[in-house]
Amino acid sequence: MRMRRKDAAAAPESHAGVVFPLTRGERATQPVGRHVISSATARVDTAASESARDEAQWYRAYPKHFRELTRLSAGVNAGLIAADGLAALHATMRFRRQGAEVSILDAMDVPRARYFSSVTVDGRGPTSDAGLVLYDDERPVRGADLRPLLDRWVVDGTAEPSAVTALQDVDEHNAWLDLRGRTVVVMGAGAEMGPYEALLGWGAHVVAVDLPRPGIWQRLIDVARRAPGRLTLPVRRPVGADDSDGQLALAAGADVITEAPEVTEWLMQIEGPFVLGDYVYASGAMHVRTAAAVDAIIATLLNRRRDVGVAYLATPTDVYAVPSEAVTHALRGFAGSSPIVATARGLGGHRVFRPNYAGMQTMPTGHRFGLFDGLITQQGPNYALAKRIQQWRALRARESGVWVSINVAPATRTQSVVSSSMLAAA
């Protein structure tokens, strides 16, 4: 997750599949980041576009450009910015195979024939009737205890009233959690923050994609065997009916960076309708490559099929436009903070316990909003760009009538977070 200047070029062994373009002899990430953000804002704000294009300290100064990008996106220009950003990404990133390079989207049209086949694992577990389960710290809360917890979340400002209302609706309609007969493609099935286990527990048919690593697949298969749902996975060599789960794990998996065309072709054969959820993560420059690869897969599927929806988990460490009501609530809470907090602010020279919002922004329509800046510089500009690609695709898909789910994930103690000593300490 941590990004240093020495990561400016991708590692030599990774020069296959989706890659950064060559810039003065190296596959550098900084020119791509500048170009994509500059292109996204070019038709909306010339000054912002040129500022990003000419930024000499991208790894240090990228947060201000993402803040401005978000501010400009909070209104009628959101779709235009998303379209231009994605167009610049796909025109810039390349797909390299056997020494030849083409654009990512062109590569999707020439997969290796019959590369992946499918194996289905049927679960043996009983269908759960637990209904909605939430967590109060680490304590599971369900049934009659849910409503008091949700009420407290509203009072304490833990969740927006609209989010609490949605959770109450799910609690009142437990049948919504019966996903038998529903298909969900989970890209990055082994991700710690992914919904793989929950979906199988609710009886869904999960089509899983993750790296060809037996350890990952042995765990995923074990989970599927214990659940009421069923699992379909890609294999690159024949697997017999009498083969063990261990042998199946050895044959399973796909690398979206190097095998994106083949993954696309395999998913084209999956019976729909289905929702495709993108939960793929990698560190540093690899995250942009995986995000670009998965976006090319999604863009191709949405272009060729009309029965595919998309789902994402956005990161809390990003910049968001926030409704004025939420800003007012936060500023009121800050003003009423305890004397201890006020003292700490004074001793810290106002560098600590600062308000989340400096003030309100106003759209040309008159609507007011605030900018929440949750960027953490230790994660670096590649992380910010990869997550923005997902936001852009969700917005474009929504505009074209595709079913879309994108929710901001909570801050979590996943391995990718605690691998950074500073984030682990926080």
N, C-alpha and C positions, 0 to 999 in steps of 0.2 A: 504494500500500500504506500509506503514512503517513497517519495520521488526526489532524487538528487540530480544535480546538473550532469553527472556522469551518465545518467540514463537517457541523455538526449538522443542517442541512437539505439535502435533495436539490436539485440544480441545477434552475432553472425549466424548462430545455429537456427535462428528463427526466420531466415529469409526464404520462406516458402508459404504458399497459401496467401492469405490477405496480409499485405505488407505496406509499409510506408513507402512513398516514392523516393527515388534517389535524389538527393540534393547535395551538389558538390561532392559526389562520391560516397555519401553515407545516407542511410535511411533515418533521417532525423525526424523527431516528433514535433519540435518547436515550430518549424515553418508550417506544418499541417495545422496545428492548433490555431496559429495566428490567421492563416488563410481561411479556415472554415468559419471562425467567428467573424472575421472581417466581411466575408461574403454574405453571411447571414444578415448583417445589418446594412449592407451597401445600398439597398434601395429604400431604406427607411431613414437612416441618419448618416450622412457622409462623414461627419466629424468622428463619430463613434467607429465607423468602419476603418477610416484611415488611422485612427489611434491604435486599434488592434493590429492592423497590418504593419505598422511601423514600430511596435513595441519591442525594444531591444532586450528587456529584462522579463521575458514571458514567464519564466518559472517563478519569479518573485512577484510580478505585477498582475498576473492573470486574474486575481479576484476582482479588481476594479472593472475589468472588461466583461466579466460574467455578470456583475451587478448591473452594468449599463445594458447588457443584452437582455436581462430579465425586465428591467424597467421599460425598455422599448417594446417588449413582447406583451406587456400588460394592457392589451386593448385590441384594436382592429387589425394591427399589424402582426399579430401572433402567427397566423397561418402563413403569411408571406415570409416571415423570418424562418419558420420551420422548413418551408419548402426550399428556400435558398440555401439554408444550412445543410440540409440533406443532399441537395444537388451538388454542392461543393465537396462534401465528403465523398460521394460516390464517383465524382469526376477526378478526385485526387488520389484516393487510396487505390492500390493495385492488387491484382491476383496473379501470383507467380507460380508456375508449374513447369518443371523441366526446362528451365532457362527462359521461357517465354512469359511475357507479362501482358495482361489485358485489364480492362476495367472490371470492377467487382461484378456489376450487373451483367456484363457480357459473359463472364465466367459461369454464371448461373445457367446459361443456355447450353453448355457443353459438359454435362456430367459424364463420368465414366459409367458405362452401361452395366446394369445389374450389380452394382457395387455392394449395396446393403440389402439384406433380407430381414424379415421380422420373425421374432419369437415372442409368444405370449405366455405369461405366467399367471395362472389363476390363483387368487387368494383363497385362503381357507378359513379366515376369521369371521366371526359373527358381525352383522351390521350393528353399529353403535347407536344407542338411543340416548346418549348423554346430552344431546342438544348443544347449544352454544356454551363454550368454556372460555372464560377470560382469566386473567391473572392479576392478583393484587400483590405486588412485589413478585414473589415466586410461589404464592399460594393459589392453587386453582379455585375458581369461583364459578358456580353453576346453579341452575334452578332458582329457588326463591331468594338466594343470596345475591343474584345478579343485579336486581333493580336498585337496592341500596348502594351498591358499588357504582353503578352508572350515575345515580343521583349525586354521589360524592364527587365523581369526576367532573360534572358540570360546575358544581359549587367551587371546587378547587382550581378550575381552569385546566384540568388535565386533558380534557378533550372538548372539541367544539360541540355545541348543542346538536348540530346536524349529524355529527358522527355518532353521538349517543342515541339519537332517534333511530338511525339506521341499525344500530346494534339491538335496540329494543324491538325493532321490527323482526329481526332474525330470531330473537329469543321467543317471540310470540308465534313464529311460524317455523317450528322445528322441521317441518317437512321440506323446507328449502335446503336443508343440509343432507337430504337424501339424493346423492348424485349418481345413483344407479342409472345406466343408460346414457350418461354424459361422458364426453371425451375431452381431456385436457392434455395438450402437449406441454411438457415441462422441460424447457431448455436449461441445463444446469441443474439436473435433478438432485445432485448431491449437495447443493448449496445449503448452508446452515439456515439461511433465512427463507428458503423456498417452501412451497406448500405441498411437496411430494407426499409426505406421510399423512398429512391431514386429508388430502384428496382421496388417497386410497382408503383411509379410515371411514370416509363418507360414502364409499362404494363406487367411486369414479373409475372409469377406464383411463389410466395414465399412460401416455406415450412418452417415454423418458429418453432424453439425450444427455450424455455426459462423456467425459474423456474415456478412452479405452484403457482404463486402469482396473485390474481385477479387484483390488481392494474396495474401490467405489462400488462396483457392480455387485459384489458379494453382499454388501450391506443393503443396497437397494433391493436386491432379490429377496433377502431375508425379510425386509419390511413388507414387501408385497405378499409373501407367503402367509404372513400372520394377519393380513388385512382382508376385509370383505371385497375390496376392489380387484381389478386386474391390471397387469402391467404388460405393455408391449415395448420391446427394445430392439435396437438395430444390432445385427451381427454381420461380420464380414467374412465368415466361413460357415459351412453347414454345421448344424448342431442336431444330434440325434435325439429322438424321444426318450431314449434311455440314458442320455448323458446327465451327469450330476449338475447341481447348481454351480459348483465350482468350475466345471468345464464350460458352462454357459457364461460365467463371469469372464473367463479368459477370452471368449470370442466377442464379447459385447463392447459397445462404445463407438463414439465418433468424435472427431476433432473438428469443431466448426471452423477453425481458422484454415486448416489445410484441406478439409473435405466439405466445404460449404455447398458446392454444386451437388454433390452426392447426397448430402443431408436433405437438400431441397427436393431432389427427385424422390427420395424415400418418403418424405412427408406428403408429397403429391399423391402417393398411393394410399395414405391413411383415409379411411372412410370418415366423412364429415357428417354433421358439422362438428367443429372442434374449436376450442380456444387455445391459442399458443401463448404460453407465458415465458417471458425472458428473464431468467434468474442467473445468467452466466456472469461470472466474475473472474478477473485476473488482475495481477498487480502491474502498476506502471504502464509502460507502452503497450503491453499485451492486452490491457483492458480496452484500449481504443481499437485494437485489431479484432478482439472478440465482439465488441459492440458493433463494429462495422460489418463483420461477417454475419452476425445474427440479424442485423437490420436488412442486409441484402437478401437473406433467406425470407424474412417476413415480407419485404417489399415484393419479392417474386411471387410468393404464395398469394398475397392480396391481389396482385395483378392477374393471376391465373384462376383464382377461385373466388366464389361469392359466399362461401360457408365457413369462413375463418374469422374469429375474433382475436384480439390481442390483450395481454395483461402484463403489467410491469409492477415492480416495487421501486418507487423513487427513493432517493437517499435523503436523510434528514440533514446531511452536511452539504447543502446546496443553497442557492438563492431562490426565494419564492416571493411572488406578489401575494399579499395577504389582505383580505377584506378589512375595511375600515373598522368594523365592529370588533374584530379580533385585536387590532392595534390599540383601539381605545381601552379594551379590557386589560391588555398587557401594560399599558402606560399607567392605568389606574392602580394596578397591582404594584407596580414599581414605586409609584408615589407613596403608597401605603406600606412599604416594606419596613421591617423592624429597625429599631435604633442600632442594633448590632450591625446590620447590613449598611446603614448609613455611616457608621463609624469606620467600617472596613473600606468603604468607598473613599472616605476622606484620607485614611492612612495610605491607601493605594494610589493616591493621586488621580482618582477616577479612571484608573486603568482596569479596575476590577468592579464587578457588579454594575456594569453599564446597562442601560435600557436596551431591549432587543430592537427597538425602532427609534430612529432619530427624529421621525416625524412622518407626515403624510405626503404622498404624491397625488397629483390630480391628473386624470386622463382628459383628453379633449372633450369627451362626453360629459365631464363634470364629476364622474365617479371618482371616489378617493380610495386609495389603497396604501399599504405600507410595504416596504421591502425587508423581508427577513433574510439576514445574511448568516447562514450557518456554515459557510465554507471553512474548511480546516486545511491550512496550507501544507501540512504534512502529507496530505493525500495527493496533492499535486494537480497540475492542469490536465493531465491525461485522464484522471478519474473524473474531473468535472466535465470534460468533453464527452466521455463515454456515457455518463448519465444524462447529459443534455441531448445526445442522439436519441435516447429512449423517449424523452419528453417530446421531442420533435415528431418522432414516428407516431406516438400516441395521438398527438394533436392532428396530424395529417390523416390518420386513419379515421378519427372521429369525424372530421370534416367530410370524409367521403362516405359516411354512413356505416362504417364498421363498428361492431360492438367493442368497446374499450373499457378496461379497468386499469387505473393507475392510482395507487395509494402511496403516501409517504410512509416508509417503514420507520419503526421506532429506533432509537439508538440501541445498539446491541453489543454484547460481549462475544462477537464471533472471532474466529481465529484471525481473519484478515484485519480486524481492529487491534487485537491485543498483540499482534506481531510488531506493531509500532510501540516502542517503549513509552513515548509521550502519551499516546492515546490509551495505552494500557493503564498508565498511572491515573489518567483522568477517569 
